[in-house]
Amino acid sequence: MTSQETLKLFDSLYESTYNDISKYVVCNCNNIEDVGDILQNIYIDVFKCLEKNIKVTKSYILGIANHKVKDYYRFAYKHKIVSFFSTNKNIEIEDSIPDSFNLEEYTSKRYDTELVWQYLKKKKVIISKIFYLYFKMDLTIKEISKILNITESNTKHYLYRTLKELNKYLESEGDI
């Protein structure tokens, strides 16, 4: 194959696979700043394969991409980078954020929730289970008592006593 034919074939492969390969790399890399380097390494290998007259398909390029992402992060210092993306390959970040999203309110609620769970971790396991079932799963006191095999009276006692203690705790933290 001549160099002109190789270039034309490479351009064709690049155009037809770039979007899918870049999505794959973005979803599997640990830092968005590394995407360009990894993509460059992938397509350099694709070009080298074409020069050697190796038949290159989209699945072959995905295999190269898989190896290049793993190779790029093989060194321990690369693992310290926090991922901004899910491993879900079909994610569209902007589309997943609702227009009504309020970052300040979300952060405040998240902080309050973490305070509550930190407090509950210091309590008996049964109390954490009751809180989870009552507030997260929206079960009734009767359903919770049946699931946990304790009386309804005990369930109410644990729930309301802990809510009262929790209220005092949050007041002392200055959050209410």
N, C-alpha and C positions, 0 to 999 in steps of 0.2 A: 504494500500500500504506500502511495506517495505521501509526502508531508502535507500536501494540500488536501488530499482525501482524509487524512488523519485529522486535520484541523476542522474540516467540515463535519465529520462524524462526531468529534468532540463537541463542537458547538451545538449540534443537534441533541446529543445526550445531555449536555449541560442545560439547555433550554427545557427539555422535557422532564428532567429530574430535579432541578435545583430547588423548587418549592417544597417538594416532599422531603428531600434530603435535609434541607435547612430546618424544616419543622422537626424532623427526627433529632437533629443535633441540638436544637434549642431545648427540646423536651428532655434530653438525656445529659446535658452538660450542667455543670455546677455553677457556672458564672457566665452571664450573657456576654461579657467581654471576650470570652474564649471562642465564641461561635465562629467568628471570621477566620481565626487561625485554623480551627479544625476543618472548616469547609475548604479552605485553601489546600490543606494537606490531603483531603479526600480527592479533590479534583486533580491534584498533581499526580496522585497514584492512578487515577482513571486515565489520564493522558499517557502515563508511562505504559499502562496495560495496552492501550490502543497502539502505541508505537511498537509493541512486541507482538502485534496481531492477535491479541487475546480478545475473545468475544465478550463484550461488556454489555450487561443488561441492567435494568433498574434494580433487580434483586442483588446483583453482583455489587452494585454501588452501595446498596444498603449494608451489605456485608463489610465492605471497606469502611463505611461510616461507623459501624458498630466497633470495629477494631480500632479505628482512629480515636474515637471517644474514650475507649478503655485505655489505649496507650497514652493519651494526653493526661489522664488523671492517675496514671500508675504511680507517680511520685507522691509521697505523703503530704507535701506542702500544698498540693492542689486540692486535697480533701478537706482542707480547712475552710474553703469557700462555701458560703451558704447558698443553697439553690433558691432561685426565685420562681421556678417553674415546677409544675406537677409533672409526674411521669406520664400523665395522660397525653397521648399524642394528638388528640383532637381538640385541645383546649384553645380557646380564644379568650385571652385575658380581658380585654376591654369589654367584650360582649357579655362576660360573666358578672360584671359589676353593675348592679341596678342603678338607675338614675337617682333614686331616692337615698343612696348610700351616704351616711354621715360618718366620716372618719372619727371625729371627736366623740360622738355618742358611742360608736362601736368600741373605741379604745377605753372609754370610761366604763362601759358595761363589762368589757373583758377584764379590766383591772378589778372591778368589784367581784366578778365571778371567781377570779383567782384568789382573792382574799377569802371569800366564803369557803372555797375548797381547801385552802391551806388550813383554815380553822377546823373544818370537818375532818381533816386527816388526823388531827390530834384527838378526836373523839373515838368512841367505839365504832367498829366496822358496821354494826347494825344501824347506827345513826346515819352514816354515809349512804347505806343502801336505802334507807327510808327516804332520805332527801332526794336521791337520784330517782327513785320510783315515783315519788310524789311530784317533784318539780320537772323532771326531765321526761318521764314517761306518762305523766298526767293520770296516774292511777289514784283511785280513792283510798281512803284509810282502810276501808273494809277489804279491798283487794290486796293492799300491801300486807295487812295482818295475815291474810290467808296464805300469800306467797311465802312470807317469812316465818310462818308458823308461830306467831305471837298474838297476843290478844289485841283487840282494837284499842283497849284502854292503854296498853303499853305503847302501841304505835302513836297514839295521840300524845301521850306523855313525852316520849322521845322527841317527837316533832315540835310540839309547842314549847317545851322547855328549852330545846336547842335553839329555836327561833328567838326566844327571849334572850338567851345568852349571846347569840349571834348579834342581835340588835345592840346590846351593850358593848360588845367587842368592836363593832363597826363605829359606834359613837366614839369610843375611846381612840380609834384610829383617825377620827376626824372626817370620816367619809359620809356621815349622815347629818 
